[in-house]
Amino acid sequence: MLKLITAQNTSLPIEWIGISDFDGSLRFETAVQDMPTLFAIFNDPEHTRSLTRVFDEDRRTFEGFTVFKGIERMATGNIVIRLMHE
């Protein structure tokens, strides 16, 4: 299972995560449907200063993506969140 853990130890399942070659933003998709809660978490630099992607035993940490740039509901119903460095 793929999941994302914030700096404040909030965990949520994700479908994918990556840094865009186009603009350098960090983007990820989640099936979590609660947009107000997602907005509150990912608009808070205390949560986003360090984000760790966990896949089984493999971990990758993304540091400094503290600027909230957008949240979008996709046609599938999943939500994509975009964050940038300051």
Disulfide bonds with the S-S distance in Angstrom:
none
